[in-house]
Amino acid sequence: MRLLLAKIVQQDLDAEVTLAGTCEAALRFARANTYDAIVLDLVMPGMGGTEVLKQIRDDSASQSAPVIIVSVLSKAPETKTLDAEAVLSKPVDRDSLVAALKAQIGAARQRNASPA
């Protein structure tokens, strides 16, 4: 699934993509790099996507990056309390993913460009 999502992002947004196969790898990347957006599954090997998101928001170079949750669990009530900009259900609709990423990256760029 992550390979398919990466291909969609690369093709439709002409974006560079970093793939993480585990929660630990995702955190390592987020702590070391600043990303325009993060697409995160809640069900991942290791500590799980919810904990990854919490740690990204608490302490990482990408803590202010918009996060798009993509998961079979996206209909669960606890997803409403996640600190994510969007939640998409699997199977992910290509147009929905691209639209969510464009909207969230655009909004983040506007926030960063606005005087404080």
N, C-alpha and C positions, 0 to 999 in steps of 0.2 A: 504494500500500500504506500509506504513512504517513497519508494522509487517512482510510482505513478504520480504522486503528488508533486515530487520534485520535477518530474518531466513537464507537468502542467505549468508549474511556476516558471521554469526555464523558458518554455515555448511561448506562453501567453504574456508573460511580464518581462521577458528577456532579462531575467535576474540570475545572479549567482546564488547557488544553493549549497548549504552545508548540511549533510545528513548525519544524524546521531542515531545509533542503533540501541543505545541504552540510556537510562536516566542519567547515569554518571557522566557519560560522554556529552549529553545535552548540557548539563551544568558546566562542565569543563569549557565547552565552546562559548556558552553565554557569559561566563566569568571573564573569558579572555578576549572576547570580540564584542563589538557594538553592531547589532543587526537592525535593519529597517523594520523587520517583522519576524515573528516566530510562529510557526505552525506546530502545534503540540497535541499529541494523542494522550488521553488520560490513562490508557492501558499500555504500559511500557515495561520492559524487563527492569527489575530493580525496585527502587522506592515508589515508583508510580508517578504519573504525570501531575497529579495534584500537588505533591510535595515538590516536584521539580519547579512548578510554577511559583509556589511560595518562596522557594529559595532564589529563583531568578528575580522576583520582585524585592526580596530582602537585601540581596547582595550580589550584584553582577554588573558587568559593563553594559549589559542589555536590559537593565531593570526597567527602563521606560519604553522599551520597544513594545509595539502592539502585539498581543498574543491572540492567535486564532486557535481555539480548541477544535479538534477534529476527532470525533470519537463515537463509538457505538453507545457510549454512556451519556451522550449529550442530552438525552431526554430526562435523565435522573434529576430529582429536585436539587441535589447538592451542587449541580453545575451552575445554578443561578447565583450561588455565593462565591464563585471563583472570580479572581481578579483578572478576567480576560475580556478583551474587547468584543469578541464574537465567539459563538459556539455553533459548529456545524455537525450535523449527523452523518455518520457513515451509512450507506455509501455516499461519498461526497459528490455533489453536482459540480462539474467543472466551472460553470458560469458563476455559481454561488461562491466558490472558493476564490476565483479571480476577482469578483466584485468586492468581496470582503477584504481581500488584501489591498486592492487599489484604494478603497475607502479609508481603511485604517492607516495605511502608509501616508496617504494624502493628509489626513487629519493630524497625524503625528508631525509631519513636516510643517504644517501651518502653525501648530503649537510651538514648535522649536523656532520658527521664524518670527513669531510675535514678540514684541518687546516685553520684558518682565515687569 
